[in-house]
Amino acid sequence: MEVSILIVTKNRPDELEITLNKLVVLLDLSMHEVLIFIDGCKKTEVLIAKYSWVQWENSKKSISASPARNKLYKKAKGNILIGLDDDAHPLSDHFIAKIQCAFLVDTKIGIIAFQEIRGIFVSDYEALGKSEVEIEKYKTNDFVGCGFAIRKEIYDKTNGFPVWIDIYGEESCLGIEVLDLGYEIHYDSTIIVNHRVDRQKRLGQGGNYFRFEKQLKNIIYFYVVYYPNPILKIAKLLFHNFRKYALNDFKYFQLFWKSIFIASKGIIQVGKHRKPVKKSTLQIIKSLKGIKY
């Protein structure tokens, strides 16, 4: 099997169906496979019979995005693993061929980060009109889970997506392990996905508060697991978030202390996964250009 496309989905059956209908015209199922993990969402189960060419994993109970990815990626057989969100689909021509070519040309590449175009558009043509005019390809220190590719042989050398994170931040965990192995993460603007996000709707649903709560806890865990001396980094993280968010919004203030409480309760368990990276890896991360969000 040449390529595996992997998606974790929850409570977005309509979006997932759009993605699958976009994907099927791009694939040769003799060489490509699609694996989907339904994370405790009964209303998505109706798609299982409709899309028989998909390999489905159906969890009756939600286990959260990162643990679900951890389970799903172990089942992939492709030499290249392509990660997409359930509400993201490829836009660029020769999407799979471009990914294969990039990995073939440079054996140091472990992960390719795609260009993400956010928004809901009338057509793919309109979405492509929002893409970067100039071609950009550069080494970076992270990637976005809605659109990326990783070599399976490299993924298998890591601990995979962390089971000690629920959602938000799992990409940084996999990324730092890939960099610590001596491989690179490359951003490639010619490989494009449309992340069909309605930003205003998510803001109205309190999406920023939810992300803040999850990310603060998970970044604390990230430092505990990967940094040789995490205490100073955690202190700076808390000071920054308290000053920027908690002091200016009562809801953020509440979530700030809630996140610290939850992180404190789980830190001993998370500490069992502690595997500090080399100091040289942290220096490399500092020197690299950040990914575009």
C-alpha positions, 0 to 999 in steps of 0.5 A: 500500500502506497498511501493511507489517509487517516481521519478522526471524526466526531459529531460532523457527519455532514462535513465528513461526507463532503470530505469523502466525496472529494477524496474518492475522485482522487484515489486509486483504491488499489494503492491508497486506503482511507481509515476513519475513526468515529470517536463516540458519535452515533450519528456518524455511524450511518455513513459506515454502510454508505462508504464501504471503501473506507476502513472504519474504526467505531468507538462507542465511547469518545476517547478524544482526538489524540488517543483516537489518532494513536489507535488509528495510525497503528492500523495504517499500511501505507508507506506515507500517512496523510492526516486530514481533519473531517472538515478538510479536503485537498485542493491542489492538483496531483495532491498525492503525487506531489507528496510522494515526490517531495518525500522521494527527493529529500530523504531527510523530510519526516513530515510535510506541512500543507498550506491550510486555507480556512473558510467556507467557499462556493467552490474549490476554485474560489478557495484556491483564489485565497492561496499564497501567490508565491511558492514557499517551501521551508524547514519549520518546527511544527505542523497542523493536524488538518493537513500533513503527511508523514513517512510511516517508517518515521512515525513508527520510530516515535511514540505516535500521537500522545495518549496523554493529551486529549485535543490541541497540541498533539501535533507538537508532540509528534513533531518534536519527536520527529525532529529529535530523531534527526529528521525535518519538517517541511512546509510546502505551499504547493500542497493545499487543503481547504479547512472548511471552518466557519470562524465566526460560528466557532467564536460564537460557540465559545471555541476560543475558551475551549481551546484555551483551556485544553491548550494551557493544560496540554502545553504544561504536559508537553514541557513535563514530557519533553523538556530536560528542565521544564519548571522555568518554561512552565512558570513563563507559560503561566505568567504569560497566559495569566497576564494576557488572558486571565487578567482581562476576561473573567471566563479566561480567569476561571479557565486558567485556574481550572486548567492548572488544577486539572494539570496538577491532578494528572501530572504524575500520570503524564510524568510516566511518559517523560522522555526529554529530547536532546538540548540540540533539538530544542536549539534547532526548534528555536532556529526554525521558522514557525508554521503558518496558522 
